Amino acid sequence: MRILRLSLILFLVGFVAVAGCLWWVQTPAGAKWVSWRLTAQLKSSAPGTRVEVEKIKLEWPPSLTAEQAVWSDAAGRPILHLVRVRLALDRSSWEASAEVARLDLAALDRAVVRGELRANGFLHGSVRFRREKGRTDDLDLKLRSHQPGGNINSKLLESLVEMMPANDVRGILLKALKDKATFHFDVGKLDLTTEKDRRVLRLLLDGDHLLDLTIRIPKEVEDFSRLLNQFLNGI
């Protein structure tokens, strides 16, 4: 009986502790702690930037939602503004989704790659991905440009075009891109999805030229920042 009583007490203490943590994370102090943890995660890749999460709520089935999350640079200028953020929890995986209210390409360029992309313009759309056993198992990113469009380093686009099969279209695009250091687009669309064992990148830019690419990346390439660095090596 003593062992049973002790087990019951430990269970109740653990239950109360978990319930207390779940209640606390929904308070302003809890949101500040979550913001601090997310900011710490970005310290190595984007030093000086910070994340602010607002109005966290616990929902059922087990999930956390936030009214909005803003990633800002050292001067407090928003880089990425997410709304209707949702994190669904499972035993061995979790899934996150959000609406991208605004992504500032110029601010992202300054904060992450120190201006190497020569990018500007604003995007909006949605993002969803699932992490399972430490891997990104599913990914769905859809972004569209705001008017009046923007600009991006032509050499980055050259790196993408060179991943296409060799044909006349690839040759024409490479020649057109070499004529300008910066590519201007009036309309931009980017989709990054998962299809079986591949990531599929679809990019459409309509401006200086019409650039319509579909690139399939092996799913094993988990580190997209490493892939981006490979592109930037040629800039």
N, C-alpha and C positions, 0 to 999 in steps of 0.2 A: 504493500500500500504506500509505503514511503517513497519508493521509486516512481510509482504511478503519479503520486502527488507532485513530486519534483518535476517529472516530465510535463505535467499539466501546467505548472508554474512557469517553466521555461518556455513552453509554447505560448502562453499568454503574454509573457514579457516580450518575446519575439514579435508576436502579432501587434502588440501595442507600439513597439519600436518602428515596425514597418509602416503601420497606419500613421504614426506621427511624422515619419519622413515624407510619406505621400501627401499628407496635409500641408506640411511645411513647404514643399516644393511649389505649392500653388500660391504661396504668399509672395509679396514683393521681395522679401529677403531670399526666398528660394529662387526666384527668377534671376536675382543678382548673382547667386552662386552658380547657376547654370550658365549665365553669361560669362562669368569668370572662367569656368572650366572650358568653354568653347574658345574663348580668347587665348587661353594657354595652349590649346591644341594647334592654333595658327601661329604661335610664336616663332617657330623655326622657318616656316614657309613664307609668312607675310608679317615680319616683325613690325611692331608699332600699330598694327591694326587692332580693332576690338569688335566684339559682338555684343549686342544688347537684345535680349529676349524679353518680351512683354506678355503678361497675362497667361500664365501656364495653367492648364486645367487637366485633371485626371478624368478619363472617360472609360466606359465599358462597351465592348471588349477592351482588355487592357491596352491603353494608349494614352499618350500625352499630347496635348495640343497647345499651341501658342498663337495668340492673335497676330503677332508679327515678330520677325527677327531682322535686325539691321546689322550688316557688316560695314564698318566705317574705317577710313584711313586714319593716319596719325593726326590729321588736322580736323577730324570729325566729319569729313565729307563722305556721304554714303557710297559704298561700292556696290553692294547688293541689298535689295529690300525684298524680303519674303513675307507673304501673308498666308493665313490659313495653314500654318505649319502643323503637321501631324506625324507623330512617331508611334508606330504600332509595335508592341512587344510580343515575342513568342519565346518558347523554351530555348531554341538554338539559333534564332534569327530575329532581325528587326527590320521594319520597313518604314522609310521616311518619304514624305511627300509635301509639296508646297507649291503655291502659286508665286511665280517670279513677277513681282510688281514692276521692278526696274533693275537692270544690270547696267552699270556705267562702265563701258569698255575702257575709257581713258583712265578712270580711277583704278580699275583692275590692272591695267597695263603698268601704271606707276607702282602699285603696291606689290605685285607679284613678280614681274619680269623687268622692272626698272625702265620701262619705255621701249623695250625692244620690239614690241608689236606695232608701234606707231599707230595705235588704234584709238578710235573715238566713236561716239554714237551710243544709243541706248537700246536695250533689248528687253522684251517681256515674254512671258510664257509659263511653262510649268516644268516641274522636275519630280521624279519618283525613282527610288531605288531600294533594293533589298540587300541586306548584308547577312550572309549565312556562313558560319564557321570561319569568320575572318575574311571572307571574300565577297566582292560585289557580284551577286548572282544575277540580278536583274536591274536594268537601267533604262529609263525613259526620260529623255530631256528634249523639250521642244521650245525653241526660242525664235522670236520674230523681232524685226527691227522697228523702232519708232521712226516716224518722219522727222527730219529729212534724210535719214540714212546715216552713213558714217564712212570711216576709212580704216584700212588695215594694211600692214606691211605686205607688199607683193611677194617677197621671198618666202614668207610663211605659206602663202597660197601655192607658190611654185613647189614647195615640199609636198603639199597635198596632191597636186596634179601629177607629180612624178610617181606617186603610188598607183596611178591608173595604168592599165595595160597600154603598151606602146601602140599608137595608131595615129592617124592624121589629126584627129581632134586634139589629142594630147600635145602634139607638136605645135598646133595653132595656138592653143592656150598658153603654152610655155613662152612662145614668141611674143604674144600680146602682153604677158605679165612682165617680161624683161624690159619692156619699153618704159615702165613707170616704177618708181621706187615705192609708191603708195597707191593702192587700189581703192577707188571711191565706189561705194554702192549706194543706190537709192533705196533698194529693197533687199533685205537679207533674211534668210531662213536657215536655221540649223536644227537638225533632228539627230539625236544619238540614241539608238535603241539596241536591244539585245535580241538576236535571232539565233536560237540554238547555241552553237559554240562560237559565235562571232558577235562583235559589236559592229553595228552598221552606222556609219556617219554619212548623213545626207546634207549637203551644203549648197544653197542656191544664193548667188549674189548677182544682182542686176544693176549695173551702173556703167563704169567705163567699158565693160564687156559683160556678156552673159556667161556666168560661170555656174555650171550645174554638175555637181560631183556626187558620186556614191562610192564610198570606200569601206571595205570590210576589213576589220581588224580582229585578229585572233583573240578569243576571250581570255587567253592566258596572259595577255598584256594587261595586268591589273593597275600598273602605276602610270596613269595618264599624264601626270606631271613629268615623268621620265620621258614619255613619248613626246611631249611638247618640247622638252629640252633638246631632244634629237632634232626637231624641226628648227629650233632657234640656233643650233650650232652652224646652220648654213646661212644664217642672216648676217 
